[in-house]
Amino acid sequence: MAEAQAPGKLVICGEYAVLADAPAIAVAVDVRARACVEAGKGASRLEVAGEGSWPFRWDARGLPDWEAQPGQGRGLVLNAVAATLADAGLAMQDGLSITLDTLAFHAPEGGKLGLGSSAAIIVALVAALCAEAGRPLSQDTTLELAQVAHRRLQAGGGSGIDIAAAVHGGVVGLVPGEGVASLRWPEGLHWFAAWSGYGAATMPLLRRFNAYRRRQARSAAGSGPLDQLCEVARAAYAAWQQADAATILRTLEIYGEALNILDTTARIGIATRAHRRMAAMASGLGCVYKTSGAGGGDFGLVLSTDAATITHAAREFAAAGIRVLEGGTGGVAGLRLL
């Protein structure tokens, strides 16, 4: 039996800009997806924790041939991973019992928290399937195959920053055309994440963003708000590499403002009423606030260079009934093969 676990993530900076070739930064969070694969005999079976189980056999192409199609898209992750592995010459054999568990990525009252569960479970599943087949992968190969599978799942969308965080853990930077870099959390930058109260589907937001880019490509007006966002993303990445907490905080504040301008111009739906409420609350407490990731719900980041200010703000947010995820310094481990 092979078991693999991979963490979720929060995007610190670079969301949307990374899709236009600017750098992005993400931090792994200690919320883990688990994939367990055990070889046996007969038909294979997929079990999704808290959802149900579905038998299948592998067809000649190395893809699941379901006896009954899993409801609500529960088989799509396995479909995407299996197709990617088959293309790489790593087709699976019958008799596998596969268990996927992303329950930690859900709020107790229901709904996803928005911490990158699909990326984390894809990374864990790629690693577990190959390990059980006696073909354990290097970190670089796991990253490459998981990125292909995740893009397949998202119909070509996404940057890969969430996959990088799930594989490497810690703080990761993604520079399009250059690859993934391991970064350090800057001393003196304090933060926590605040949940909007509901999860958001990423794909509709990406579709609206991509539609905006297509409109701008046909227009003589160019892509001003996106150009500005990319410029600030590059400045934030440079500041992060210099570990200058005060400059990082200021560039993250500017990035959040630029993201709001892009959102208003492109009508993406990033900054919801809940995010605007939390932004006003953070500002009143002397902190910087920005949405994290695609937005539309999920988490926002509250940041300061003063530890006491962040501690007080976290208490005030919690007292207001807002779920708080304590920020760390990037010490969360990446993919684990057990």
Secondary structure, 3 states (H helix, E strand, C coil): CEEEEEEEEEEEECCCHHHHCCCEEEEEEEEEEEEEEEECCCCEEEEECCCEEEEEEECCCCCEEECCCCHHHCCHHHHHHHHHHHHCCCCCCCCEEEEEECHHHECCCCCECCCCHHHHHHHHHHHHHHHHCCCCCCHHHHHHHHHHHHHHHCCCCCCCHHHHHHHHECEEEEECCCEEEEECCCCCCEEEEEECCCCCCHHHHHHHHHHHHHHHHCCCCCCHHHHHHHHHHHHHHHHHHHCCHHHHHHHHHHHHHHHHHHHHHHCCCCCCHHHHHHHHHHHHCCCEEEECCCCCCCEEEEEECCHHHHHHHHHHHHHCCCCEEECCCCCCECCEEC
